[in-house]
């Protein structure tokens, strides 16, 4: 019985080592300032700081991957989450969205921030500095709503 467990543990250890060889793309494409949200929207410094601190790791091409993101299968999960987040909103490609997309994104972003769905709890657990207080949530939500009104997307 003991030999069986040692054998199983050996296979598991070998498997864990082998999956480290599977590459995960964690590259960040270059940011084009002509389509970047912060540059196009003339984002106030206070709001810019909130977005960079609490949103950019998942919703931009300026992701800062933590050291644990190099260990499979954690690396797979993080890369997948970043990919999905960028599909929903990528601040680095803001200028490429059409008016309807911008309107939808801003409405959803304001709601998600107000309802404390963003940043996601799992991200906050690993990055406590990304936690937003009520004042920051209000500032971010208000900025997104003002954009909706000003640009009439």
C-alpha positions as CSV (number, residue, x, y, z in Angstrom):
1,X,0.0,0.0,0.0
2,X,2.8,2.4,0.9
3,X,4.7,1.7,-2.3
4,X,1.5,2.5,-4.3
5,X,1.2,5.9,-2.6
6,X,4.9,6.6,-3.3
7,X,4.4,5.7,-6.9
8,X,1.3,7.9,-7.2
9,X,3.2,10.8,-5.6
10,X,6.1,10.3,-8.0
11,X,3.7,10.4,-11.0
12,X,2.0,13.5,-9.6
13,X,5.4,15.2,-9.0
14,X,6.5,14.3,-12.5
15,X,3.3,15.7,-14.0
16,X,3.6,18.9,-12.1
17,X,7.2,19.3,-13.4
18,X,6.2,18.5,-17.0
19,X,3.3,21.0,-17.1
20,X,5.8,23.7,-16.3
21,X,7.1,23.2,-19.9
22,X,3.8,24.3,-21.4
23,X,4.3,27.9,-22.4
24,X,1.8,30.6,-21.5
25,X,1.7,33.9,-23.3
26,X,2.1,36.7,-20.8
27,X,3.3,39.3,-23.2
28,X,1.9,42.8,-23.4
29,X,1.5,44.3,-26.8
30,X,2.7,47.9,-27.1
31,X,0.3,50.6,-26.1
32,X,-0.7,52.9,-28.9
33,X,-1.4,56.3,-27.3
34,X,-3.7,57.3,-30.1
35,X,-6.2,54.7,-29.0
36,X,-5.4,54.5,-25.3
37,X,-8.2,55.5,-22.9
38,X,-6.1,57.6,-20.6
39,X,-4.7,59.7,-23.5
40,X,-8.0,60.0,-25.4
41,X,-10.2,60.8,-22.4
42,X,-7.9,63.2,-20.7
43,X,-8.5,61.3,-17.5
44,X,-8.0,63.3,-14.3
45,X,-5.1,62.2,-12.2
46,X,-7.3,61.1,-9.3
47,X,-9.3,58.8,-11.6
48,X,-6.3,57.7,-13.5
49,X,-4.6,56.5,-10.3
50,X,-7.7,54.4,-9.4
51,X,-7.9,52.8,-12.8
52,X,-4.2,52.0,-12.9
53,X,-4.2,50.6,-9.4
54,X,-7.4,48.6,-9.6
55,X,-8.1,47.8,-13.3
56,X,-5.0,47.9,-15.4
57,X,-3.6,44.4,-14.5
58,X,-6.5,42.8,-16.3
59,X,-8.0,45.4,-18.5
60,X,-5.0,46.8,-20.4
61,X,-1.9,45.9,-22.2
62,X,0.0,47.0,-19.1
63,X,-0.5,43.8,-17.1
64,X,2.1,43.2,-14.3
65,X,2.1,39.5,-13.8
66,X,3.0,38.4,-10.2
67,X,5.8,35.8,-9.8
68,X,3.2,33.1,-9.1
69,X,1.9,33.6,-12.6
70,X,4.9,31.7,-13.9
71,X,3.8,28.4,-12.2
72,X,1.4,26.1,-14.1
73,X,-1.5,25.6,-13.7
74,X,-1.8,29.0,-11.9
75,X,-0.3,30.6,-15.0
76,X,-3.0,29.2,-17.2
77,X,-5.8,30.6,-15.0
78,X,-4.3,34.0,-14.8
79,X,-3.6,34.2,-18.5
80,X,-7.2,33.1,-19.2
81,X,-8.6,35.7,-16.8
82,X,-6.6,38.5,-18.3
83,X,-7.6,37.4,-21.8
84,X,-11.3,37.4,-20.8
85,X,-11.0,40.7,-19.0
86,X,-9.4,42.3,-22.1
87,X,-12.2,41.0,-24.3
88,X,-14.7,42.8,-22.1
89,X,-12.8,46.1,-21.7
90,X,-9.3,46.9,-22.8
91,X,-8.3,50.5,-21.8
92,X,-5.3,50.2,-24.2
93,X,-7.6,49.8,-27.2
94,X,-10.4,52.2,-26.2
95,X,-10.2,54.2,-29.4
96,X,-11.0,51.1,-31.5
97,X,-14.4,50.6,-30.0
98,X,-17.4,52.0,-31.8
99,X,-19.9,54.3,-30.0
100,X,-22.3,51.5,-29.1
101,X,-19.5,49.5,-27.6
102,X,-18.2,52.4,-25.6
103,X,-21.7,53.2,-24.3
104,X,-22.2,49.6,-23.2
105,X,-18.8,49.3,-21.7
106,X,-19.2,52.5,-19.7
107,X,-22.6,51.6,-18.4
108,X,-21.5,48.1,-17.4
109,X,-18.3,49.4,-15.8
110,X,-20.2,52.0,-13.7
111,X,-22.6,49.3,-12.5
112,X,-19.9,46.8,-11.8
113,X,-17.9,49.3,-9.7
114,X,-21.0,50.4,-7.8
115,X,-22.1,46.9,-7.1
116,X,-18.6,45.9,-5.9
117,X,-18.3,43.3,-8.6
118,X,-15.1,45.0,-9.8
119,X,-12.3,44.6,-9.0
120,X,-13.2,40.9,-8.5
121,X,-12.8,39.6,-5.0
122,X,-10.2,37.0,-6.1
123,X,-8.0,39.7,-7.5
124,X,-8.4,41.9,-4.4
125,X,-7.4,38.9,-2.2
126,X,-4.1,38.7,-4.0
127,X,-3.7,42.5,-4.5
128,X,-5.2,44.3,-1.4
129,X,-3.9,47.6,-2.8
130,X,-6.5,47.3,-5.5
131,X,-9.4,47.4,-3.0
132,X,-11.6,50.5,-3.7
133,X,-13.2,52.4,-0.9
134,X,-16.6,54.0,-1.3
135,X,-15.2,57.4,-2.3
136,X,-13.0,55.8,-5.0
137,X,-15.9,53.7,-6.3
138,X,-18.1,56.8,-6.5
139,X,-15.4,58.8,-8.3
140,X,-14.8,56.1,-10.8
141,X,-18.5,55.4,-11.4
142,X,-19.2,59.2,-11.7
143,X,-16.4,59.6,-14.2
144,X,-17.8,56.8,-16.4
145,X,-21.3,58.2,-16.2
146,X,-20.1,61.7,-17.0
147,X,-18.4,60.3,-20.1
148,X,-21.7,58.8,-21.2
149,X,-23.4,62.2,-20.8
150,X,-20.7,64.3,-22.3
151,X,-20.1,62.1,-25.4
152,X,-23.7,60.9,-25.7
153,X,-22.6,57.5,-26.8
